[in-house]
Amino acid sequence: MSAAALAIRPLTKSAFAPFGDVVEADPATMRLINGGTTERFHAVGHPRVLGEGAEVIINLFRGQPRALPYVVDMMERHPLGSQSFHPLQDRPWLVVVAEDEGGRPGAPQVFLATGRQGINYGANVWHHPLMALGAVSDFLVVDRSGPGNNLEEFVYPEPFVVPAVTFSTA
């Protein structure tokens, strides 16, 4: 079985907008606070949780690095809330998302995030699990906790492949 190759694009706010928020220091949102000693980058992401008894929680995820080429054969989504990933080391990482096509994910799109960019997947957005590169990497993850099934998985009948590309992981 041959896997379709996926292009890797830089992660930008406009390219990622259909899937959620890019969380990074944006000068347009900067406000000085604490007597001018702190720059606050205001409202760079919008976590959402749905359902009675739901709450926003903060987790730490430790991702094992993925070796490239990497076969993307499944996607997941969380229908009851957004999910936000923020790297704690300054290492690039991959974000793989897909548009919904009638309740199933379409062809994946791959974004290269810098170690200074986080993302917030919108509720019900198809995405691949965490894809650290180069070394074990920790991420702060803002997520939903509460009753209800907040995970749906889909296995592609034909896989896709993220090609072997060299990234600086310094």
C-alpha beads as a LAMMPS data file, in Angstrom:
LAMMPS data file: protein, C-alpha beads

170 atoms
169 bonds

1 atom types
1 bond types

-500.0 500.0 xlo xhi
-500.0 500.0 ylo yhi
-500.0 500.0 zlo zhi

Masses

1 110.0

Atoms # bond

1 1 1 0.000 0.000 0.000
2 1 1 1.417 3.372 -1.031
3 1 1 0.926 6.354 1.262
4 1 1 0.197 9.826 -0.136
5 1 1 2.930 12.336 0.779
6 1 1 1.914 15.357 2.837
7 1 1 3.417 18.834 2.406
8 1 1 4.700 20.565 5.556
9 1 1 3.772 24.254 5.790
10 1 1 4.791 26.903 8.315
11 1 1 2.264 27.412 11.105
12 1 1 0.584 30.811 10.661
13 1 1 -2.566 32.287 12.181
14 1 1 -4.306 32.615 8.816
15 1 1 -3.465 29.114 7.573
16 1 1 -4.499 27.508 10.867
17 1 1 -7.669 29.611 11.436
18 1 1 -10.133 26.915 10.224
19 1 1 -8.804 24.582 12.947
20 1 1 -8.353 26.910 15.944
21 1 1 -5.876 29.431 17.346
22 1 1 -2.110 29.807 17.010
23 1 1 -0.926 30.830 20.468
24 1 1 2.140 33.065 20.266
25 1 1 3.307 36.513 21.292
26 1 1 1.527 38.847 18.877
27 1 1 2.612 42.499 19.208
28 1 1 -0.894 43.603 18.163
29 1 1 -2.308 42.087 21.384
30 1 1 0.423 43.339 23.759
31 1 1 -0.489 45.409 26.817
32 1 1 1.887 46.534 29.553
33 1 1 0.803 45.463 33.053
34 1 1 2.301 45.262 36.558
35 1 1 3.588 48.811 36.513
36 1 1 5.118 48.383 33.061
37 1 1 7.294 45.398 34.033
38 1 1 5.298 42.724 32.180
39 1 1 4.097 42.426 28.607
40 1 1 0.706 40.719 28.444
41 1 1 -0.267 39.246 25.072
42 1 1 -4.018 39.336 25.538
43 1 1 -6.537 36.672 24.470
44 1 1 -4.198 34.689 22.208
45 1 1 -6.359 31.559 22.536
46 1 1 -9.942 30.744 23.400
47 1 1 -10.408 27.464 25.325
48 1 1 -13.936 26.059 25.189
49 1 1 -15.657 23.244 27.041
50 1 1 -19.200 21.994 26.481
51 1 1 -21.541 19.895 28.583
52 1 1 -22.885 19.918 32.109
53 1 1 -20.191 19.351 34.713
54 1 1 -17.369 20.178 32.286
55 1 1 -14.354 22.158 33.423
56 1 1 -11.114 23.457 31.941
57 1 1 -8.031 21.612 33.232
58 1 1 -4.273 22.010 32.739
59 1 1 -2.102 18.952 32.037
60 1 1 1.539 18.223 31.271
61 1 1 2.124 15.858 28.336
62 1 1 5.575 14.359 27.709
63 1 1 5.786 13.474 24.005
64 1 1 8.219 10.942 22.598
65 1 1 9.809 12.203 19.379
66 1 1 8.333 10.929 16.115
67 1 1 10.763 9.695 13.488
68 1 1 10.293 10.904 9.914
69 1 1 9.084 9.662 7.532
70 1 1 5.985 9.122 9.654
71 1 1 2.791 7.359 8.573
72 1 1 -0.415 9.189 9.452
73 1 1 -3.089 6.510 9.524
74 1 1 -5.505 7.924 12.096
75 1 1 -6.981 11.146 13.438
76 1 1 -8.963 12.072 16.530
77 1 1 -11.256 14.864 17.669
78 1 1 -12.833 16.095 20.884
79 1 1 -16.489 17.049 20.336
80 1 1 -17.005 18.545 23.797
81 1 1 -14.126 20.986 24.040
82 1 1 -11.041 22.594 22.617
83 1 1 -7.558 21.226 23.291
84 1 1 -4.512 23.465 23.517
85 1 1 -0.808 22.461 23.280
86 1 1 2.085 24.696 24.383
87 1 1 5.700 23.468 24.128
88 1 1 7.827 23.975 27.220
89 1 1 11.112 23.590 25.337
90 1 1 12.115 25.667 22.338
91 1 1 11.913 22.812 19.809
92 1 1 9.963 22.605 16.552
93 1 1 7.022 20.202 16.447
94 1 1 4.395 19.126 13.943
95 1 1 0.676 19.902 13.973
96 1 1 -1.469 17.635 11.775
97 1 1 -5.124 18.578 11.193
98 1 1 -7.907 17.798 8.729
99 1 1 -11.161 19.407 7.735
100 1 1 -14.343 17.513 8.538
101 1 1 -15.896 15.821 5.510
102 1 1 -19.296 14.495 6.532
103 1 1 -18.207 13.240 9.956
104 1 1 -14.840 11.932 8.780
105 1 1 -11.484 13.691 8.463
106 1 1 -10.395 14.785 5.007
107 1 1 -6.793 14.698 3.821
108 1 1 -4.407 15.793 6.574
109 1 1 -2.608 19.134 6.519
110 1 1 0.783 19.377 8.240
111 1 1 2.142 22.518 9.907
112 1 1 5.604 23.064 11.339
113 1 1 5.289 24.901 14.658
114 1 1 8.253 26.628 16.224
115 1 1 9.114 25.916 19.840
116 1 1 7.551 29.288 20.670
117 1 1 4.155 28.579 19.113
118 1 1 1.288 26.817 20.795
119 1 1 -2.034 25.882 19.234
120 1 1 -5.616 25.602 20.427
121 1 1 -7.640 23.097 18.422
122 1 1 -11.275 24.124 18.187
123 1 1 -13.875 21.717 19.560
124 1 1 -14.568 18.871 17.121
125 1 1 -11.479 19.554 14.956
126 1 1 -9.794 16.462 13.522
127 1 1 -6.120 16.260 14.511
128 1 1 -3.332 13.758 14.974
129 1 1 -1.998 13.085 18.484
130 1 1 1.018 15.070 19.688
131 1 1 4.021 15.014 17.316
132 1 1 7.225 16.041 19.089
133 1 1 10.396 16.130 16.974
134 1 1 14.035 15.455 17.813
135 1 1 13.819 14.780 21.556
136 1 1 11.398 13.989 24.359
137 1 1 9.385 17.190 24.790
138 1 1 7.034 18.493 27.469
139 1 1 3.851 20.381 26.623
140 1 1 1.389 22.258 28.786
141 1 1 -2.042 21.112 27.623
142 1 1 -5.315 22.909 28.379
143 1 1 -8.137 20.421 28.007
144 1 1 -11.645 19.445 29.125
145 1 1 -12.540 17.221 32.034
146 1 1 -16.011 16.027 32.859
147 1 1 -18.730 13.591 31.929
148 1 1 -19.477 12.573 28.361
149 1 1 -17.497 10.975 25.539
150 1 1 -14.982 13.597 24.408
151 1 1 -12.890 11.403 22.092
152 1 1 -13.655 10.146 18.606
153 1 1 -11.028 8.327 16.515
154 1 1 -10.907 7.576 12.794
155 1 1 -8.557 5.190 10.959
156 1 1 -7.864 6.110 7.332
157 1 1 -8.416 3.277 4.816
158 1 1 -5.288 4.505 2.978
159 1 1 -2.498 6.144 5.025
160 1 1 -0.600 9.355 4.380
161 1 1 3.087 9.985 5.033
162 1 1 4.960 12.968 6.442
163 1 1 8.256 12.866 4.517
164 1 1 11.710 12.771 6.061
165 1 1 12.836 16.374 6.425
166 1 1 15.562 17.755 8.650
167 1 1 14.531 20.321 11.262
168 1 1 16.705 22.251 13.658
169 1 1 15.791 21.088 17.174
170 1 1 18.095 23.501 19.000

Bonds

1 1 1 2
2 1 2 3
3 1 3 4
4 1 4 5
5 1 5 6
6 1 6 7
7 1 7 8
8 1 8 9
9 1 9 10
10 1 10 11
11 1 11 12
12 1 12 13
13 1 13 14
14 1 14 15
15 1 15 16
16 1 16 17
17 1 17 18
18 1 18 19
19 1 19 20
20 1 20 21
21 1 21 22
22 1 22 23
23 1 23 24
24 1 24 25
25 1 25 26
26 1 26 27
27 1 27 28
28 1 28 29
29 1 29 30
30 1 30 31
31 1 31 32
32 1 32 33
33 1 33 34
34 1 34 35
35 1 35 36
36 1 36 37
37 1 37 38
38 1 38 39
39 1 39 40
40 1 40 41
41 1 41 42
42 1 42 43
43 1 43 44
44 1 44 45
45 1 45 46
46 1 46 47
47 1 47 48
48 1 48 49
49 1 49 50
50 1 50 51
51 1 51 52
52 1 52 53
53 1 53 54
54 1 54 55
55 1 55 56
56 1 56 57
57 1 57 58
58 1 58 59
59 1 59 60
60 1 60 61
61 1 61 62
62 1 62 63
63 1 63 64
64 1 64 65
65 1 65 66
66 1 66 67
67 1 67 68
68 1 68 69
69 1 69 70
70 1 70 71
71 1 71 72
72 1 72 73
73 1 73 74
74 1 74 75
75 1 75 76
76 1 76 77
77 1 77 78
78 1 78 79
79 1 79 80
80 1 80 81
81 1 81 82
82 1 82 83
83 1 83 84
84 1 84 85
85 1 85 86
86 1 86 87
87 1 87 88
88 1 88 89
89 1 89 90
90 1 90 91
91 1 91 92
92 1 92 93
93 1 93 94
94 1 94 95
95 1 95 96
96 1 96 97
97 1 97 98
98 1 98 99
99 1 99 100
100 1 100 101
101 1 101 102
102 1 102 103
103 1 103 104
104 1 104 105
105 1 105 106
106 1 106 107
107 1 107 108
108 1 108 109
109 1 109 110
110 1 110 111
111 1 111 112
112 1 112 113
113 1 113 114
114 1 114 115
115 1 115 116
116 1 116 117
117 1 117 118
118 1 118 119
119 1 119 120
120 1 120 121
121 1 121 122
122 1 122 123
123 1 123 124
124 1 124 125
125 1 125 126
126 1 126 127
127 1 127 128
128 1 128 129
129 1 129 130
130 1 130 131
131 1 131 132
132 1 132 133
133 1 133 134
134 1 134 135
135 1 135 136
136 1 136 137
137 1 137 138
138 1 138 139
139 1 139 140
140 1 140 141
141 1 141 142
142 1 142 143
143 1 143 144
144 1 144 145
145 1 145 146
146 1 146 147
147 1 147 148
148 1 148 149
149 1 149 150
150 1 150 151
151 1 151 152
152 1 152 153
153 1 153 154
154 1 154 155
155 1 155 156
156 1 156 157
157 1 157 158
158 1 158 159
159 1 159 160
160 1 160 161
161 1 161 162
162 1 162 163
163 1 163 164
164 1 164 165
165 1 165 166
166 1 166 167
167 1 167 168
168 1 168 169
169 1 169 170
